[in-house]
Amino acid sequence: MNPYTAVGAIITGVVFLQGGMGLLSALLPLRMQEAGFSTSEIGIMSAGFATGFFLGCFYAPRLIQRIGHIRAFACFATVLSTLTLALAIDTDLALWTSARIFSGICFAGLLTISDSWISGETKASVRGRVMSVYMICYKTAQALGPLVFTFSAISGNWHFMLVSALFSLSLLPVALREGGNPTPPMKARMNLKKVYQTTPLAVVGCMCLGMTNSPMNNLIALYGMEIGLEISGAVMLSAALQIGALALQWPMGWASDKRDRRKVMIFGMIMMALSSAIIAFMPAMSLWAYVILVGILGGFAMSIYPIILSHAGDYATPKQMVPLCATLMLAFSVGMALGPITGSFAMDVLGPAGLFIHTILFCLVFVSFALYRMHKRDSVPVDAHVAFVNMPASSTAISQLDPRARAKSKTRKGA
């Protein structure tokens, strides 16, 4: 069977899911702001989803192993669709936070299914190309979702109905697919202490990225509204984050294969801090200036995670790649859960610019630690690099897609 045909159903399902999730992630903070909630309360709601996602990374694989990919996908998608409709009942912090926690669990389960499905149905010889198609579809749908608001108001409940419909439609290609269940996902992880001993920068980097990327994804539209942009302009900032990621993922990955990955990551973090500083401290700019700067910020922010995985792979054996990547994903999830709370608090204390000052802070933490690690350990020679693979931060099962896990390489010891 054609490798793209084999996974076409699940990729189509993910397109519906990501389109709905992109729309919902932009809608909720704006609706809460309209209802009079503080930025910190909006951050708590946003952190609920990340907390649920973290829990889902632990518990979703168990359900998938027990009842199979297709039935588990149906369960998670149905509950996610129902929870979305529950958001239309009332704009209540406890209700929305609870719904987002369970939504996060479901979404982690759905992405675990999609990631492990593609891994199980794709041969290693074409996995990189299939992964590229998956990433393009994944990011494009995520970017297009918020653009619904460029021609509609945020009031009313039809947005929740649209998102619920998209989640329900994700079931169709999966249910109509011929064939049985793919191979169940692996649950094995490396001990976090062991991962830190192998590659400290990867652990610290994943946590710092979670702390910056999660509040940026959840609160950027809210930032736009607080500085006086129209709703259409605010959601364009959300889309710009993802479009920037599509533009810079491969150039950054290519550069990391040609030179010390740590220098490439430091460069990316410095560019994140620089673009954040311009947005935070410059006088009011035009909408397109904000869109371009946010696109640059998002491009670097979203491209560093797969470089971190490649850096970790330089110090791991092929046999260690799957459990190592799964553990790093959980480290990233910790930052995802905490970031919206600290980021929204920074906005409450420092004003809208606090979101970007928060980003600058964690960029500086990463750069400082990376420079320290460069002083403590020499870089891996470029000719000993494992190949860069564009891996999204979606679920712990994504590590099974990594072609490096089956590559032949010498065992290297790192610290």
N, C-alpha and C positions, 0 to 999 in steps of 0.2 A: 504493500500500500504506500502511496505517496506520503512522505513524512508530514507534510502540511495538512493533508486530508485527515490523517490519523488523529491530529490534535485540533483540527479546525473547530469542532463542536465546543470544546472547552474554551478555546480562545474567543469564540463568538460570545459564549456565556460571560466571560470575564469583561468583554467590551460593554455589555449591558450593565454589569455590576459596577464597573469603574465609572461609567457615565452617570449612573445614579448616585454613587458615592461622592463624585466630584461636585455634583449639583447640591447634594445634601450638606456637605462640609462647608460650602459657601453660604447656604441658606440659613443654617441654624444660628451662627453668631449674629447675623444681621437681624433675624427675627427677635433674638433675645435683646439686642440693643434697642430695637424699636419698642419692646415691651418694658424697657427701663431697667434692665439688669446691669450690674456693674461689670467692668471688664474682668475682675477676679472671678466673679460667678460664671461668666462665659468660659473662662479658663478651666474652672472645675468641671463644667459640662464637657469640654473638649478632652480633658484628661480622662474622663470616664470611658470614652471610646478606646483610648490608648491602653488603659488598664484592662479593659475587656479583651483587647487584642493580645496583650501579654498572657492573660489567663488562657485564652483560646489556643495559644501556641503549645500549651501543656496538655490540655484536655481534648482538643479537637481530634488529634491523631488516634486517640483511643476509640472514639465513635466510628471513625473511618475504618479502622481495622476490624471493628465488630460487624458493621452492616454494609461496608463497601462504599466506593466513591459515589456512585450514582444516587443511591438512597440517602447518603449523608448530605450530598449536595442539595437534594430536594428538601431535606429537613432544615438545613441552615438557611436556604434561600426563602423558604416559606416563613420561618420565624422572623427573618430580617425584614421581609415585606410587611408582616403584621406589626412589628415594632415601629416601622416608619409611619404607618397609619395611626398608631397610638400617639405619636408626637403631635397629631392634629387635635387631640382631645383638649389640651390646655397648655399654655406656655408656663409650665411649672418647673422649677429647678430640680426638685427631687425626681419628678416623673421623667424629665428629659435626661438627667444624668443616669438614672437607672436603665432607661431604654438604650442609652448609648453604651453602657457597660455590656449589656447583653448583645447589642449590635456588634460591638467589637469582638466578642467571642465568636459570633456567627461569621463575621467577615474573615477572621483568622482561619476558621474552619474552611471557608470557601476558597481562600487563597492557598491553603495547605493542599486542598483537593486539586486545584488547578496546577499548582507547581509540581506535585508528585505525579499527577496524571501525565503531564508533558514529559517528565523524567522517565516514566515507565513505558511510554509509547514511542520514544524517540531514540534512535541509535546514536551512539557517541560520535560517529563520523559526521553527522549532520546537526548535532545538538546546538552548536554555536549559531548556525544560521536560523534554526527554528527559534532559538532563544531571542535572536534579534527581531524577528517578526513579532513574537510575543511581547517584547518590550515596546516596540513601536505602537502596537495596538493598545497596550496597557496605558502608556503615557498619553497617547492621543485622546483616548476616551476620557481620561482623567482631566485633561485640559479643556475639552469641549463642554463638559458638564456645566461648569459655572457660567458659560456664555449664554445660557438660557435667559439670564437676568439682563442681558443687554437689550432685550426687547420685551421685557415684562416687569411688572411690579413684584415686590416680595410679599405683599399682603394676600390673604386668602389661603385656602388649603389645597388648591389644585397642584401646588408643587409637591406636596407629600404624596398625593395620588399618582403623579407622574413618576416619582422616584419608586414608589411601591410597584407600579406597573413595570418599570425597568427591571427591578429585582425579580419579579415574577416571570418576565420574559426570558431572563437568563436560564430558566429551567427548560425552555423549549429545545434548544439545540442539544442539550445534554440528554433529555428524555428521549429524543428522536434518534439519537446515535445508535448505530448497530454495534453489536459486540458486547462483551462482558466488562467486568471491572478491571481497571489497571492494577498494577502491583501496589500493595499498601505502602504507606510512607514509613521510613525508618524513624525511630524515636531516639536513637543513641545521641548523646551529647558528651562533650568533654567537660570535665570539671573546670569551673571558671578559674580557679587558682592555677590549674595546669595550662590553660589558654594564656593567662597573664604571664606565666613563666616562659611560654613559647614566644609570645609576641605582645609585650605590654602596650605598645602604641596602638595596636588594633583594638584592644579592649577600651582604652581611654578614648580613642577616636570614635568608636561606635557610640559610646555614651554621650560625648560632646555633640556628635551629629544629631542624635535623638533629641538632645536638649535644644538645638537650634532649628532643626527642620520641622519638628512637630508643631511648635507654636507658630512658625512662619506659615505652614500650610493651613492651620486652623484659624489664625487671627489676622492674616494679611488683608482680607476683605474688610474686616472690622477697622483696621488701621485706615484704609481708604476712606471709609465713611467718617471717621473721626477727624480727618484732615480736610473734610469738606467736599470730597468727590461725590458725584452722583452714583447711584447703585450700579449702573452699567460700568462706570469707571472702576469702582471698587472690585467688582468681580473680574474685570480684565486683569487686575493684578494677580488674582488667583490663577487665571489661565496662563499668565506670563511666567509664573514659577515653573510650570510643567513644560511649557514650550522651550524655555531656556534649558531645561534638563535634556530635552531631545536634541538640542543643538550642540551641547558641550560634552555629552557622555563619551562619545567615541574619540574626539580630539584629546580629551584628558586621559582616557585609557591608553591611547596610542603613545602619548608622551610618557606615561608611567612604565611602558614596556621598553622605552629607549634610555631611561636614566633612573637615578635613585628615586624610588616611589615616594620616599619621605619628602624629598624636595618638591615633587609635584603636588603632594597633599598640602604642604606648607604654602606653596604658591596659591592653591585653591582657597585655603582658609584666609590668606591675606587679602585675596580679591573679594571674598565674602565680607570681610571686615571693612575693606575700603568702600565697597558699594553701599554697605550698611551705614557707614559714617556719612557718606554724601547724602543719603536719604534722610538720615536723622538730623543732621546739623546744617544743611543748606536751606536757604529760604524757600518758600513755596515755589514749586516748579509746575510745568505743564503736565497733563495726563500722560502724554507719550514719553516724557522724560522719566516719570515714575515707572511706566511699563517697561522701558528699556533697562533701567537700573534693577528693577525687581527680576526681570528676565536674566540678567547677568548674575545676580545673586542666586537665583534658583538654579541656574545652569551649573555653577560651581558647587552649590550645596548638595544637589542631587547626584553629582557625578563622583563624589569622593568615597561614598560607601563601597562601590565595587572595587575601587583602588585599595581600600583598606583590606578587603577580602583577598585581593591579589598579593598585597604585602604579607598578610598572614600566611598565604599559601607558599611564599618563598621560604618559610621556615618550618613547613609541615610536610609530612610524607603524604602521598596520594591517599593512603588508607585513613589518614586523619582529617581529610578535607571536609567530609560530610558532617561529622560531629563538631568540628571546629567552627564551621560556618553556622551551624545551628545554635551554638553557644553564643557566638558574636551577635546573631540576630536577637537573642534574648537580652544581651547587653544593650543593644540599640533600643529594644522595647522599653527598658527601664527609663532611658532618656526620653522616649516618646511619652511615657506616662507622667513624668515630672515636668517636662518642658512647658506644656500649656499653663500649668499653675504658676511657675516662676515667671514665664513670659507675660502672662496677664497681670501678675502683681507688678512687674516692672512698668507696664503701661499705666496702671493705676497710680503709681508713685511718680513716674517721670513723664507721664503724658504719652501720646501716641508714639513718639520717638523711642520710648522705652523698649518696644519690641526689637528695634534694631540695636540699641545699646546692649540688650540682653544677648543678641547674636554676637556682637563684637566681643563681649566678655568671654564666651565659650570658645570663640575662635582663638583668642589670645591664650586661653588655657591649653588648647590643642597645640598651637605653635610652640609654646614654651616647653611642653612635654616632649614634642617631636625633636626640638633642638637638643634637649637633654639626652634623649635616646641616641641621637646622632653622635653625641660626644661619648656615650658609653659603648656604642657598638658600630663597627664598620658596616657599610651597606653591602647587600648581596650583589655580586657582579651582574651586569646587565645580561650577559650570556647565560646566567644561571636562573634568570627570572622564569617563573611559570607564566604562561600566556594570560593576558588580561581577559576577563570574561565579564560582560555587562550584566551583573546580577542585581536585581532589585531587592529592596528591603521589604519583602512581602510576607513570607512565612518561613518557619524553620525548614520546611520541606523543599524550599528553593535550592538548598545546598545540594540536593540530589541531582539537580540539573547541571552542576558544575562539571565540565569535561575534565578539569584538572584532577578530579577524584579518581579517574581511571588512567591518568597519564603515567608514563614511566619516568621516574626521576630518582635521584639519589636522596637518601635521608640526610637532612641537614639539621644541625642542632642550633637553636637560637635561644636568645635570652631576653 
